[in-house]
Structure formats: C-alpha cells, structure tokens
Amino acid sequence: LMRKLAAEADRAKAQAVKEAHKRAEAAAAAKTKDLERRLLQAEAAAKCAAADSAAAEREHVKAAKIKEDLTRKAAEKKRAKQDEEAKARADHLRRRETELKQQMAAAKKDAEQAAAA
C-alpha cells in the first residue's frame, strides 16, 4: 500500500511538474509574442520618425532655396533700380550739357555781334 501511495504521489508530483512546465512555457511564449509585438511597434514608430525627419529636412532645404531666390531677386531688383537711377542721372547731365553748350554758343554769338558793332 505504501509503495502504491508513493508511486501515486510520484505520478502526481510528475504531473504537477509537467503542468507547471506547460504553464511556464505558455507564459514565456505569451511574453515573447508581446515583446515581438512591441518591437514591431517600436520599429514602425522609428520608421515614421525617420520619414518625418526626412520630410522636415526636405522642407528646410526647400525653404532655404526659396529664401535664397527671394534674396537674389531682391538684389537684382535693387541693382536694376540703381541702374535706372544712374541712367536717369546720365540723361539729365547730357540734357544739362546740351543746354550749357547752347547758352555758350548764344553768348559767343552775342559777344561776336557786340565786337562787330
């Protein structure tokens, strides 16, 4: 009877150990699956962050080019205005020179007429 009880106790103990191992394996598998899911989520988040970063960099480069273009256009506009002002001054000076030459010619003619009289 004692051997029979001991054998039954051993079987019960072995069964309990087997069930504990099964539960431990199931828990480990569930934890592994959860960790794998979390890893996939983290990888997806990292890809999104990298894409956002790349998009932000492209936008930054685009903005820098726009700023550069606007600066260049403003400088061109300023140069064009300065050129226009210089041309206007030159035109004014040429007209003034013509006026003075005409006045000198008239004065010379008056002087010649006065000398002849």
C-alpha positions, 0 to 999 in steps of 0.5 A, a space after each residue: 500500500 505504501 509503495 502504491 501511495 508513493 508511486 501515486 504521489 510520484 505520478 502526481 508530483 510528475 504531473 504537477 511538474 509537467 503542468 507547471 512546465 506547460 504553464 511556464 512555457 505558455 507564459 514565456 511564449 505569451 511574453 515573447 509574442 508581446 515583446 515581438 509585438 512591441 518591437 514591431 511597434 517600436 520599429 514602425 514608430 522609428 520608421 515614421 520618425 525617420 520619414 518625418 525627419 526626412 520630410 522636415 529636412 526636405 522642407 528646410 532645404 526647400 525653404 532655404 532655396 526659396 529664401 535664397 531666390 527671394 534674396 537674389 531677386 531682391 538684389 537684382 531688383 535693387 541693382 536694376 533700380 540703381 541702374 535706372 537711377 544712374 541712367 536717369 542721372 546720365 540723361 539729365 547731365 547730357 540734357 544739362 550739357 546740351 543746354 550749357 553748350 547752347 547758352 555758350 554758343 548764344 553768348 559767343 554769338 552775342 559777344 561776336 555781334 557786340 565786337 562787330 558793332 
